[in-house]
Amino acid sequence: MLQELHIESLGVIEQLDLVLGAGLTALTGETGAGKTLLVEAISLLVGGRADATMVRPGAAEARVEGRFVVGDDEYVVARVVPADGRSRAYVNGRLATVGNLAELGARFVDLHGQHSHQSLLSAAEQRDALDRYCRTDLGPLRAARARLTELDAALAALGGDSKSRARELDLLRFQAAELRAAAIASSQEDADLDAELDELAGAVEYRELGRVAVDALSDEGGAGDSIAAAVRALAGRAPFAELESRLRGLGAEVQDVAADLRRRAEDIEEDPERLDAVRGRLQLLRDLRRKYGDSLAEVIGFHDEVEHRLAELEGYEGRVADLERERQAAAAGERTAAASVGRARRAGAGALADEVQHHLRELAMPHATVAVTVGEHDPGDEVSFLLAANPGSPLLPLARVASGGELARTMLALRLVLTEAPLYTS
């Protein structure tokens, strides 16, 4: 419980020290006296949102500290909200995160605001309250429903009606046949063909350039002769021994390069038929890229997808049968999980109603009667809280019967039940 509260420069509160004793503490005061700020201060200590507008005008920062005692454990929690910048949090003098405060606050404090009771009018909120009380394990039901959704999507993805499936099959078969006939060798085939096209288209020029280069290296007065002359000039001269050796190696390399050039130039031949074939193949690959991808790698990937989808649709009947069997098993699992959830909800509804009713009669509603109903169909999602506030009144849904004050007290009673250790166990 909160035993001590210290506030500095928070709104209209310049400084406040509050020591709380055991039992109920009620704070009263005129409008604007700062009652709400006390709740805001406690909210800050349990991870509530900090706002610089909370800081008292003229102050550099607001500071809130609280001492909480739970059994033998004591915690001193502090929150500092500067007029400019991010707030800071401390637990027992050490820096902490707002998340740390929220975790601790869940053990210390339950804040009940004046408008929070409105959420209890929601059917989803009533169902959630029952599930929290019963500790209903919704995991298997959610997993079963997710599996059903997945299988339904898989069935839908196989193709809708027979006509749309037939149209898709026709398109896929055409694309697969075109891509199979193309027989793309690799993702680099177009680059390799571009290089071959360049050689074939310039065969005459390349052969001539090769001959000129060979002559420049091998003819009389060429590079080979010049290197030989340099070697003769340096032969046997000690200062140039290392350089002479390098020149001899260079001469041998020039001879090798000249021989390789001659062979390569002689290998380049004019081949009009091959030139036409390469041009046609490149045009085919360009057409495929235009239709199926920006690169041959993407075209190959698209071909794989087409083949997979085609096999899937051609095996439609077998695949549908497999999916239908899986769906039947999943539906059975969903029904089992739904029945388990429904049993848990129905078993706990009466106990929850009794405990809420007990607390309501301690909150100035001595004749209140409470019931919690659960729908007949599993998993019993149709949960409704019923209230009869006065003797002889029929049990009716909260939204139809409860006044603002009665609804607020019902919400408070429910929160008291849910924050205590549940007496009911399934």
C-alpha positions, 0 to 999 in steps of 0.5 A: 500500500501507499504509505507516504506521498511527497509532491513538489511544484505539481500544478497548484501544489507547491509542496505537500507531504501526505502520510497515509494510514491503514484503511480508507482515506477520503480527501475532500476539498473545493473545486480546483483545490488539487484533489485530481492532482493527487491522483495524477501524482500517484499515476506518475509514480506508477508509469502514467504519462508525464506532461510538462504542463503539469509543472507549477508556473515558475518552477524548473521541474515537478517532483513526486515521491512515494513510499510503498510497502508490500509485505516485508518489501519497501519501495521508494519511487520517484518521478521528476517532470522538467518544464523542458525535456523528458521525465526521469524515474527512480526506484530506491534511488536508482534510475529506472524506466517508465516501464519499470514503474508500470510493472511495480505499479501493477502490484501496488495501485489500482487507479479507478477514474470517474469515467472508466466505468463506461467501458463496462457497457461494452460486451467485449469488456464484459467478456474480457472481465469474465476471462480474466476472472476465470483465467480462461486459456484462449491460446488454443482457440486463437491458434485453431481459428488462425489455422482455419483462416490460413487453410481458407486462404490456401483454398481461395488461392488455388483459384475460385470458380472453374472458369477463372481457374481455366483462364489462369491455367491457359495463361500459365501454360502459355508462359511456361511453354514460352520460357521452356522453349527459350531455355535460358542458359544462365542469368549472364547469357545476355551479357555473354551474347553481347560480347560475342555479337561485338566480335562477330560484327567487327570481325574484319576490323579486329583481325586487322587490328590484331595483325597490326599489333603483331607486326608492331611487336615482331617485325624488323625494327619492332618492339622485339628488336628494340628490346634485343638491342637494349639487351646487347647494349647492357650485356656483361655490364655489372651495374646493369645486371639486374636490369639486363635480366628484366629486359631479357624476361620482357623480350620473352614476354613480348614474343609470347604476347605476339604469338598469342595475338596472332592466334587470337586474331586468326581465330576471329572469323566472319560468320554471318549465320552465327551473327544472325543467330546471336542477334535473334537470340538477344532479341528473344531475351529482350522480349522475355525481359520486357514481359517477365522481368528487368533482368534474366535473373528475374525472368528465371525466377518468374519461370520458377514461380509459373512452374510451381503455380502451374503444378499446383493448379494442375494438381488442383483436385488432389490439393483441394482434397488435402486441404479439405481434410486438413480443414476438417481436422482444424475445424474439429480442433476449433470446436474442441477449443471453443467448447473448452473456453465455453465450459470455463466461462459458464463454470466461472460466471456464477462465482464472478457474479457472487463476488461482484454482488458481495462487493456491491452490497458493501458499496451502499447497494444492499439489495443489489443482485448480479448475474453473469450470463454466457451464450449457449453456443460455444465458445460462449462469446455472448457474455452479459452482466445483468443487474437488479439494483432494487428488490423486486426489480428484474435482472437486466443488462447494465446498459438498460438498468444502471444509473451512472452511480450504480454503474460506477460502483459495479465497475469498482466492485468488479475491479476489486474482484479482479485485482484480488487473488481469484477465489474461483479456479477452473 
